């Protein structure tokens, strides 16, 4: 039996907070054996977990109790309070997850300390101090390296000097090889420039938010006429998780998003004639925040390429930083449901007061004698209320979802956004090639997410914000981060 049983409870039952919020709660400790306690310490921090090595943020301590003897049967109730960090936000990905934790440890001398840890969810709130509103440069939000000072810095310099002297003869042999490599690289760059000239690839900013439309320009004047296989721009979001170290290190990569735009098809570029291409890069509504930790990274980039047959290609990679929209000043164009460039603003109240025209799948009969906000959504609301009332960290939610997966529901969704389905690892290709609708159940404030089948694409793609979509769906999962039900459209018969 453990010397102590520790339980941590939060003031928010769903353990969800925004950056800058005050996180409060209580630590309940039940003493099972007489012990001498040197203190009780609460630590809050963030860390990654998943396929890669664990990266941990700065640990901040709060002393809950000083040195005190604890007697068997004694129970302590210790309140705590701290301000939630602004970053990093909670992230649940494929290989990488980021979570925030509260850990309580009872310091017992000459013994293993009893300890307990609980996680909480952090959503966008207060803007990190590093983000000033300037979106032209990547913001350094990654963990800071430990600064080397004083004697340690002097020792490091001395070591590097000795190492340089010891390897001096080696550099004599490596020098010519390095010069040859540098010469080849210079010749390669000159060869490309002899065809395409000076290429300007410009973006208005590199710090972006999910759902934005970012205008991009590519300009150059070929120095001579030549064939191309095409000019493309590829937007890539990728997880990179490294496990192990040294020669045993393995890097696991997963593409969260990849979309290629053809700026110019195959053909001939005429020498002296300017090429000017303007296009928009649509940042998908994925809440995959950019992350740069030693072993875990979420990277966004635009890879632009002029593909020249039987000749070195011109290539440029532009790194983007995706942060929450709440962190950015001003409004940027957002992706609307029809994927056009209309950026007219609509207030949230207007969105949900008028549900707009309704689209019903052809094989779904209208509910007889039922309104959109009546009995047709009652079974789903009952299910959702049951899930919310069940504990987030127990098995009850899983049992409720398992029981509901065999049922089909007639749903009516007021649309907020329609996008292509990204990164969905569903069982059927129909859903992977379909669309993703986020919105609310008609007549309610309950958010839902629906993965439609590809045969509904023609019906779904014209939907705009505020429109209604009616179909048959089954339950797929529960999204704890946004308290919403994830549904799968029932395929056509």
C-alpha positions in Angstrom: 0.0 0.0 0.0 1.2 3.5 -0.8 2.2 5.7 2.0 -0.3 8.3 0.7 -3.2 8.4 -1.7 -3.3 11.7 -3.6 -6.2 13.0 -5.6 -6.2 16.3 -7.6 -9.5 18.0 -8.5 -10.0 21.1 -10.6 -12.6 23.9 -10.3 -13.6 23.2 -13.9 -15.1 19.7 -14.3 -13.9 19.4 -17.9 -10.5 20.7 -16.9 -10.5 23.1 -19.8 -8.8 26.5 -19.5 -7.6 29.3 -21.7 -4.2 30.9 -21.6 -4.0 33.4 -18.7 -6.9 31.9 -16.8 -6.6 31.2 -13.2 -6.5 27.5 -12.6 -7.7 26.6 -9.1 -8.5 23.3 -7.4 -7.8 21.1 -4.4 -5.3 18.4 -3.5 -6.7 15.7 -1.3 -4.1 13.5 0.5 -5.0 10.5 2.6 -2.2 9.2 4.8 -1.9 5.4 5.0 1.3 5.2 7.1 3.1 7.4 9.6 5.7 9.4 7.7 8.0 12.3 8.1 7.2 14.8 5.4 9.8 17.4 4.2 7.1 19.2 2.3 4.4 18.9 -0.3 5.1 20.4 -3.7 2.8 21.1 -6.7 4.4 21.4 -10.1 2.7 22.5 -13.3 4.2 22.2 -16.8 3.6 20.9 -20.3 5.2 17.9 -22.0 4.9 15.9 -25.2 3.9 12.3 -25.5 3.6 9.9 -28.4 6.1 8.3 -30.8 9.1 10.6 -30.1 11.2 11.3 -27.0 9.4 13.3 -24.3 10.0 17.1 -24.5 9.1 19.0 -21.3 8.5 22.7 -20.8 9.6 24.8 -17.8 8.5 23.4 -14.5 6.9 25.8 -12.1 6.6 24.9 -8.4 4.1 25.8 -5.7 4.8 24.8 -2.1 1.6 23.5 -0.6 3.0 22.5 2.8 6.3 22.8 4.6 8.0 20.1 6.7 5.4 18.3 8.9 4.9 14.8 10.3 1.9 12.9 8.9 0.1 10.3 10.8 -1.8 7.3 9.5 -5.5 8.1 8.9 -4.9 11.8 8.6 -6.5 13.6 5.6 -5.3 16.9 4.1 -7.2 19.2 1.8 -4.8 21.7 0.2 -6.1 24.4 -2.2 -4.0 25.5 -5.1 -4.1 28.4 -7.6 -1.9 29.4 -10.5 -2.1 31.2 -13.9 -2.3 29.0 -16.9 0.5 29.5 -19.5 -0.4 31.1 -22.8 1.4 28.5 -24.9 1.8 25.7 -26.1 -1.9 24.9 -26.7 -3.2 21.4 -26.2 -2.6 19.3 -29.4 -3.6 15.8 -30.3 -1.9 14.6 -33.4 -0.7 11.4 -35.1 2.7 10.9 -33.6 2.8 14.0 -31.3 0.6 15.1 -28.5 1.0 18.1 -26.2 -0.6 18.3 -22.8 -0.4 20.3 -19.7 -0.1 18.7 -16.3 -0.4 19.3 -12.6 1.8 17.0 -10.4 1.8 16.7 -6.6 4.7 15.0 -4.7 5.0 14.4 -1.0 8.7 14.6 -0.1 9.6 11.6 2.1 13.3 11.4 3.0 15.1 8.2 2.1 12.1 6.7 0.3 10.2 6.9 -2.9 8.1 10.0 -2.9 4.3 9.4 -3.3 3.2 11.4 -6.3 0.2 11.9 -8.6 -0.3 13.7 -11.9 -3.3 15.0 -13.8 -3.7 16.7 -17.1 -5.7 19.7 -18.1 -6.6 21.2 -21.5 -5.3 24.5 -22.6 -7.0 26.5 -25.3 -6.2 29.8 -26.9 -6.6 32.8 -24.7 -4.1 35.3 -23.6 -1.5 36.1 -26.3 2.0 34.9 -25.6 4.4 37.7 -24.9 6.6 36.7 -27.8 3.8 37.4 -30.3 3.7 41.2 -30.8 1.4 41.3 -33.8 4.3 41.4 -36.3 3.6 38.6 -38.7 6.6 39.0 -41.0 9.0 36.8 -39.0 8.8 33.4 -37.4 8.3 33.9 -33.6 10.6 31.9 -31.4 8.2 30.0 -29.1 10.3 26.9 -28.8 11.9 26.0 -25.4 14.9 28.2 -24.5 18.3 26.6 -24.2 20.0 26.8 -20.8 22.4 29.8 -20.9 26.0 29.0 -20.4 27.7 31.5 -18.1 30.9 32.2 -16.2 33.3 29.3 -15.7 31.1 27.0 -17.8 31.4 29.3 -20.8 35.2 29.6 -20.3 35.6 25.8 -20.1 33.6 25.4 -23.3 35.7 27.9 -25.2 38.9 26.2 -24.0 37.6 22.8 -25.1 36.8 24.1 -28.5 40.3 25.6 -28.9 42.0 22.3 -27.9 39.7 20.4 -30.2 40.5 22.7 -33.1 44.3 22.3 -32.5 44.0 18.5 -32.4 42.0 18.3 -35.6 44.1 20.9 -37.4 45.8 18.3 -39.6 42.5 16.7 -40.5 41.2 20.1 -41.8 44.2 20.3 -44.1 42.9 17.2 -46.0 39.2 18.2 -45.7 39.8 21.7 -47.0 40.1 20.8 -50.7 37.1 18.5 -50.5 35.0 21.3 -48.9 36.2 23.7 -51.6 35.2 21.3 -54.4 31.8 20.9 -52.8 31.3 24.6 -52.5 32.3 25.1 -56.1 29.8 22.5 -57.3 27.0 24.2 -55.4 28.0 27.6 -56.8 28.0 26.1 -60.4 24.6 24.5 -59.8 23.1 27.8 -58.6 24.6 29.6 -61.6 23.2 27.0 -64.0 19.7 27.5 -62.7 20.0 31.3 -62.8 21.2 31.1 -66.4 17.7 29.9 -67.3 15.2 31.4 -64.9 17.1 34.6 -63.9 16.2 36.1 -60.5 13.1 34.6 -59.1 11.0 36.5 -56.5 8.6 34.5 -54.4 6.8 36.8 -52.0 4.3 36.2 -49.2 2.7 39.0 -47.2 3.5 37.3 -43.9 4.7 34.0 -42.5 2.7 33.8 -39.3 -0.8 32.6 -40.1 -3.9 31.1 -38.5 -6.0 28.1 -39.6 -8.7 29.1 -42.2 -6.8 32.0 -43.6 -6.4 32.8 -47.3 -2.8 34.0 -48.0 -2.1 35.8 -51.3 1.3 34.8 -52.8 3.2 36.1 -55.8 5.9 34.5 -58.1 7.7 36.8 -60.5 10.7 36.2 -62.8 11.9 36.9 -66.3 13.6 33.9 -68.1 17.0 34.7 -69.6 16.4 32.2 -72.5 13.5 30.1 -73.8 13.2 26.6 -72.4 10.7 23.9 -71.6 9.1 23.3 -68.2 7.1 20.4 -66.8 5.2 22.9 -64.8 5.4 25.4 -61.9 3.8 24.2 -58.6 3.4 25.4 -55.1 2.8 22.7 -52.4 1.5 23.5 -48.9 2.7 20.8 -46.4 2.0 20.3 -42.7 4.1 17.6 -41.2 4.8 16.0 -37.8 8.4 15.0 -37.1 9.0 12.9 -33.9 12.4 11.6 -33.0 12.9 8.6 -30.7 16.2 7.4 -29.3 19.5 9.3 -29.6 22.8 9.2 -31.3 23.2 6.4 -33.8 20.0 4.8 -32.5 17.9 7.9 -33.3 14.8 7.3 -35.5 12.7 10.1 -36.9 9.0 9.3 -37.6 7.2 11.6 -40.0 3.5 12.0 -40.8 1.9 14.4 -43.3 -1.0 16.1 -41.7 -1.8 18.0 -44.9 -0.4 18.2 -48.4 -2.0 20.2 -51.2 -0.4 21.1 -54.6 -1.4 24.1 -56.7 -0.4 24.1 -60.4 0.6 27.7 -61.1 1.6 27.0 -64.7 1.2 23.8 -66.8 3.8 22.2 -68.9 4.9 24.3 -71.8 7.6 26.7 -73.1 8.8 29.8 -71.3 9.9 32.6 -73.7 13.2 34.3 -72.9 12.8 38.0 -71.9 9.0 37.6 -71.3 8.1 38.2 -67.7 6.3 35.5 -65.8 4.0 36.8 -63.0 1.7 34.4 -61.1 -0.6 35.4 -58.2 -2.5 32.9 -56.2 -3.9 32.2 -52.8 -2.7 29.6 -50.4 -5.6 28.3 -48.3 -4.5 27.4 -44.8 -6.8 24.5 -43.8 -8.8 24.7 -40.6 -6.4 22.2 -38.8 -5.6 23.1 -35.3 -2.1 21.7 -35.7 0.0 24.5 -34.1 3.6 24.9 -35.2 5.9 23.4 -32.7 9.7 23.4 -32.4 10.8 21.2 -29.5 14.1 19.2 -29.5 12.5 15.9 -30.4 9.0 16.9 -31.6 8.2 19.3 -34.4 5.0 20.3 -36.3 6.2 22.1 -39.4 4.3 24.1 -42.0 5.9 25.1 -45.3 5.3 26.1 -48.9 7.5 24.3 -51.4 7.6 26.2 -54.7 9.2 24.5 -57.7 9.9 25.3 -61.4 10.3 21.8 -62.9 12.8 21.9 -65.8 13.2 18.6 -67.7 16.8 17.2 -67.7 18.1 20.2 -65.8 18.3 21.3 -62.2 15.0 22.6 -60.9 14.5 25.9 -59.2 13.1 25.2 -55.7 12.3 27.3 -52.7 10.9 26.3 -49.3 9.2 29.0 -47.2 8.5 28.1 -43.6 5.2 29.2 -42.1 4.1 29.4 -38.4 0.6 28.5 -37.7 -0.8 29.9 -34.4 -4.3 30.4 -33.0 -6.3 33.2 -34.6 -6.8 34.7 -31.1 -3.0 35.5 -31.0 -3.0 37.7 -34.1 -4.0 41.3 -34.4 -6.5 42.4 -37.1 -8.5 40.2 -39.4 -7.2 38.2 -42.3 -9.3 36.6 -45.0 -10.8 33.3 -43.9 -11.8 30.2 -46.0 -15.5 30.2 -46.4 -17.6 27.1 -47.2 -17.6 27.7 -50.9 -13.8 28.1 -51.1 -14.0 31.5 -52.9 -12.3 34.7 -52.0 -15.3 36.5 -50.6 -14.2 37.8 -47.2 -17.4 39.7 -46.1 -17.8 39.4 -42.4 -20.9 37.9 -40.7 -21.5 38.2 -37.0 -22.0 35.1 -34.9 -25.5 36.1 -34.1 -26.4 36.4 -37.8 -24.9 33.0 -38.5 -27.2 31.1 -36.2 -30.4 33.2 -36.3 -30.9 32.5 -40.0 -30.1 28.9 -41.0 -30.4 29.7 -44.7 -31.6 27.2 -47.4 -31.6 23.6 -46.5 -30.0 20.7 -48.4 -31.3 17.2 -47.9 -29.7 14.2 -49.2 -31.8 12.6 -52.0 -32.3 9.3 -50.2 -33.2 10.7 -46.9 -37.0 11.2 -46.4 -38.0 14.3 -44.5 -39.1 13.6 -40.9 -42.9 13.4 -40.8 -44.4 15.8 -38.2 -41.0 16.8 -36.8 -39.3 20.2 -37.0 -35.5 20.7 -37.2 -35.4 21.8 -33.6 -37.9 19.2 -32.3 -37.9 15.5 -31.8 -35.5 14.8 -34.7 -32.5 15.9 -32.7 -33.8 14.7 -29.3 -32.1 11.3 -29.4 -28.7 12.9 -30.2 -29.1 15.5 -27.5 -29.9 12.7 -25.0 -26.7 10.9 -26.1 -24.6 14.1 -25.9 -25.9 15.0 -22.4 -25.1 11.4 -21.3 -21.6 11.8 -22.6 -21.0 15.1 -20.9 -22.3 13.9 -17.6 -20.0 10.9 -17.7 -16.5 11.5 -16.3 -14.0 12.5 -18.9 -11.3 10.3 -17.5 -13.3 7.1 -16.8 -14.6 4.3 -19.0 -18.2 5.4 -18.9 -17.9 7.6 -22.0 -16.4 4.8 -24.0 -19.2 2.5 -23.0 -21.9 5.0 -24.0 -20.2 5.6 -27.4 -19.9 1.9 -28.0 -23.6 1.4 -27.4 -24.5 4.3 -29.7 -22.4 3.2 -32.7 -24.9 0.7 -33.9 -27.6 3.4 -34.3 -28.4 5.7 -37.3 -29.6 9.2 -36.6 -31.5 11.7 -38.8 -29.5 14.9 -38.3 -29.9 18.5 -39.3 -26.7 20.6 -39.1 -26.5 24.4 -39.4 -23.2 24.8 -41.3 -20.3 26.8 -40.0 -17.6 25.5 -42.4 -17.2 22.9 -45.2 -13.7 21.7 -46.0 -11.9 18.9 -47.7 -11.3 16.0 -45.3 -7.7 16.1 -44.1 -5.9 13.4 -42.2 -8.9 11.3 -41.4 -8.0 7.7 -41.0 -11.5 6.3 -41.4 -12.3 2.7 -42.3 -13.8 3.5 -45.7 -12.4 5.4 -48.7 -15.9 7.0 -49.1 -15.3 9.2 -46.0 -11.6 9.8 -46.6 -12.5 11.3 -50.0 -15.6 13.2 -48.8 -15.9 16.5 -47.0 -15.9 17.7 -43.4 -18.8 19.8 -42.1 -18.5 21.6 -38.8 -21.5 23.3 -37.3 -24.3 23.0 -34.8 -27.3 20.8 -34.5 -30.3 22.9 -35.8 -32.1 24.7 -33.0 -29.3 24.1 -30.5 -25.9 25.5 -29.5 -24.4 22.0 -29.6 -21.3 21.8 -31.9 -20.8 18.7 -34.1 -18.5 17.5 -36.8 -19.7 15.4 -39.7 -17.5 13.4 -42.2 -19.6 13.1 -45.4 -19.2 10.4 -48.1 -17.7 11.2 -51.4 -21.0 10.7 -53.2 -22.4 13.7 -51.4 -19.6 16.0 -52.5 -21.7 17.7 -55.2 -24.4 18.5 -52.7 -22.1 19.6 -49.9 -19.6 21.8 -51.8 -22.1 24.6 -52.5 -23.0 24.9 -48.8 -22.2 28.2 -47.2 -22.1 29.4 -43.6 -25.6 29.4 -42.1 -27.0 26.8 -44.6 -28.7 23.6 -43.3 -27.6 20.1 -44.3 -29.9 17.1 -43.5 -28.7 13.5 -43.7 -28.4 10.2 -41.9 -25.3 9.6 -39.7 -23.8 7.3 -37.2 -21.6 8.1 -34.2 -17.9 7.9 -34.7 -16.3 9.4 -31.5 -16.4 12.2 -29.0 -14.0 15.2 -29.4 -13.2 16.1 -25.7 -11.2 19.1 -26.8 -14.2 20.9 -28.3 -17.0 19.0 -26.5 -18.5 17.9 -29.8 -19.9 14.7 -31.3 -18.0 13.4 -34.4 -20.4 11.7 -36.9 -20.0 9.7 -40.0 -22.6 10.1 -42.8 -24.3 6.8 -43.7 -23.3 5.8 -47.2 -25.9 5.7 -50.0 -27.6 2.4 -50.6 
